Amino acid sequence: ALEWLDAERIGHGYHVVQDEELYNVIKKNKIHLELCPTSSINTGAVPSFENHPAKQFIKEGLSFSINSDDPLCCNAGIDDEYKLVYNEWGYDASILTRSTFNAARASFLPQEEKKLLIEELEIIYGMR
């Protein structure tokens, strides 16, 4: 997807940690990773929350966002995913804020709409 389709975002992408070259390409090119923690466990893509690759993505400053994936099937909405990252993984509000801004920057909105969204987020988060 990266080489042939010039992907800008990858849904889940947890297994990139198994390929150092691919991981470095994603990091260098700031390819956005859409993380759905509960879904990754429910589907078996990741064996446990304790050693979840998302923690490495967060620690190393990759572009990521926390998302929900089929809330009805996973029985988890975006609020549940944020609570998991905050309460169970122990990250603070700055990580959740970073996730929100990363998602806005990586959105497929037209540039002008993306700019307006980021400006609105800056107001909401008290940055303006």
Helices and strands as residue ranges (DSSP letters): H 2-5, E 9-11, G 14-18, H 20-28, E 32-35, H 37-42, H 53-59, E 64-66, H 71-74, H 78-83, I 84-88, H 93-105, H 111-124
